[in-house]
Structure formats: structure tokens, C-alpha cells
Amino acid sequence: MPDFQSFNPLVNAAIFLVSAGLVWVAGARLVKALDRFATITGIGHAFIGMLALGAITSLPEVATVGTSSWIGNAPLAVNNVLGSTAANVVLLSFGDLVAGRRALTSIVTSVATLMQGTLDIILLGLLAIILATGDVAIGGVGVGTLGLGAVYVFMVWVIVRYRDRRSWVPARSPDVADLSGQPVNEGREVLPSLLAWSAGAAAVILVAGTLLSQSGEAIAVQTGLGASLVGMVLVGFATSMPEASSVLNAVRAGRPEMAMGDILGTNIFNIALLLLGDALYAGPPILSQAGRFETVATLLAIVLTAIYVFGLIERSDRSLLRLGYDSWAVLVVYVGGVTTLYFLRGV
């Protein structure tokens, strides 16, 4: 991986913009392919959004966390995960903006989405406890990150088992078609080509998304911002570009469950990435080096996610300037949280 900080800032800016464009196009293609795949197979859009779309759009985080840990920059690896987690939730407000006059959470009819949000909060809560109490090493990695990885696997198992259950069914919105769990017998012959398109889009997202995050990090350092703020905001949003593309395109395609499944699934997957970072870092557990900044960032992600879970439960369609009240709350809390983190940088 080249040293982007040795490049001219204008060169980094050009790499950033070109990579952003490639990621955006690839994200749109990916949504179309997975949307049709979910419809044909009957897997369900919330389910495919979490496991497939969420994992693929997390590929830039995989590269960034792995690279940062390998070169010995544990704080950037941790802050990138936490920054992209908070930024991802904020992206749902942009999806809300293009959803129409009704709040995004009022048109989501899949109970799997509510389950994903709840599990996301649980995993983030466990991370906050580890950050507050510290982590200890065992076999070269932290006990805390090992636990988070194990909980992630358990959560995937829970969601897979829960997909077809109907223990809680929301009142359906008359203008929203829910095709989850309804396989289409026609068109199965195109499944190989859909998988090929998805693999190609994933490759573009991995390469362009990595260049995007690395050039974004370099720009932030070259402009003199603090390292913690870099990982929390700029690099976090840079690595969230695939999610931004997939969320907006999924909402435009009338798949709100897929959009929310992507964000919630991505965030669950991102926390599990801390185990990868811990394994690649030649030093003490990466979470043992975290402080108040990282703890507050985790709590911010919990609050943001909880606001949308509340919106999913309430299912109010009231909005202001095309944004649901929950989206407005997320934006206000995020701005307040980032402001707080600005003053905590370096603490």
C-alpha cells in the first residue's frame, strides 16, 4: 500500500473523488443485483441486506482496519470502526429524505429489521463495557475482541433462524409491497449472472473503497486535524460511501428493509472486525489502548441506533421537511456527539 501522505494533497483529492464515484456506481449495481436475487430466491430483503449487502459494503473497513493494525496504528483502526458505525446510522436520514413524505421507519414492514437493530445495540453495549473496563490478552488477542467475535457469530445464527418467524407482525402500509419470503419461480436461470455482477461490484468496492479511505485519511492528516477526529469523522464517512450508495439506491427501489438491513448488518459486522485488527496488531489488545473518546463514540452509536429502533416500534409517518422525527433526532444527536468528541480528541 503506497504512502498517501507523501502525495500532493491535490493528488489525494483526485484519488478520493474518483474512488468515491466508482464506489457509488458499484453500490448501485450491487443493490440491483441483490434486490433481484432476494426476490427470485425468496430469501428476504432485510436478510439479504444484512448478510450480503452489509458484508460487501464493509469491505473498505476490512482493508482499513487490517492495514492500520498491521502498521501499528491501533487507535486509527478502532476509531475507524466506531466512526463508520455512527456515520452509517446517519446515512439512514438521507435515505429518509428520498423515501417520500412518510418517515422511513414507518414503511419498514419486516420484523427482522427490528431484530437486527436490537442485536446491534446489544453488541455495541458489550463493546462499551469492554472499553470502560479494559481488555486483557490471551493467545495474542484480547479476550474482549474474542468475545465480540463469538457474539457476532451467535447473532448471525439468531437472525438466520428468526427470518421466517411471524411472532410479531406490523400493520402493513398499503403503499408498500413486501416481497420478503415470496420466491419467484421464474428467472432462476439468471442467478449465476446476478452472483457474477455482485462479485464484480464487491471487487470494485474493495479496491476503490480502500483507496477512498486511505486518501481521505491522508487529506485529513495533511489538513492538520487530530488523529482521533480523523478516524471518527472523515475516514468514517469515507469508508461509509458504499453504504451511502446502497442505502439511497435501495430506498429509491422501494426496498426500505434492504436499506436498513444494510446499515444495521454493516455495523454488526464492523464491531466483529475488531477481532481482525487485534489479531494483526503486534502489541497489547487494541481495545486496552482506548480511552474516553472511544467510549463516548460507542455510546453515541448506541443512542443513534436506539432512536431508529424506537422509530421502527412506533412507526409514526409524521415528518418535517421530508424527514421523519426520528431522523431529525439522529442528526441533532450526531452533531452534538461529534462536537463532544472534538473536545475529547487526544484525551
C-alpha positions, 0 to 999 in steps of 0.5 A: 500500500503506497504512502498517501501522505507523501502525495500532493494533497491535490493528488489525494483529492483526485484519488478520493473523488474518483474512488468515491464515484466508482464506489457509488456506481458499484453500490448501485449495481450491487443493490440491483443485483441483490434486490433481484436475487432476494426476490427470485430466491425468496430469501428476504430483503432485510436478510439479504441486506444484512448478510450480503449487502452489509458484508460487501459494503464493509469491505473498505473497513476490512482493508482499513482496519487490517492495514492500520493494525498491521502498521501499528496504528491501533487507535486509527483502526478502532476509531475507524470502526466506531466512526463508520458505525455512527456515520452509517446510522446517519446515512439512514436520514438521507435515505429518509429524505428520498423515501417520500413524505412518510418517515422511513421507519414507518414503511419498514414492514419486516420484523427482522429489521427490528431484530437486527437493530436490537442485536446491534445495540446489544453488541455495541453495549458489550463493546462499551463495557469492554472499553470502560473496563479494559481488555486483557490478552490471551493467545495474542488477542484480547479476550474482549475482541474474542468475545465480540467475535463469538457474539457476532457469530451467535447473532448471525445464527439468531437472525438466520433462524428468526427470518421466517418467524411471524411472532410479531407482525406490523400493520402493513402500509398499503403503499408498500409491497413486501416481497420478503419470503415470496420466491419467484419461480421464474428467472432462476436461470439468471442467478449465476449472472446476478452472483457474477455482477455482485462479485464484480461490484464487491471487487470494485468496492474493495479496491476503490473503497480502500483507496477512498479511505486511505486518501481521505485519511491522508487529506485529513492528516495533511489538513492538520486535524487530530488523529482521533477526529480523523478516524471518527469523522472523515475516514468514517464517512469515507469508508461509509460511501458504499453504504451511502450508495446502497442505502439511497439506491435501495430506498429509491427501489422501494426496498426500505428493509434492504436499506436498513438491513444494510446499515444495521448488518454493516455495523454488526459486522464492523464491531466483529472486525475488531477481532481482525485488527487485534489479531494483526496488531503486534502489541497489547489488545487494541481495545486496552489502548482506548480511552474516553473518546472511544467510549463516548463514540460507542455510546453515541452509536448506541443512542443513534441506533436506539432512536431508529429502533424506537422509530421502527416500534412506533412507526409514526409517518409524521415528518418535517421537511421530508424527514421523519422525527426520528431522523431529525433526532439522529442528526441533532444527536450526531452533531452534538456527539461529534462536537463532544468528541472534538473536545475529547480528541487526544484525551 
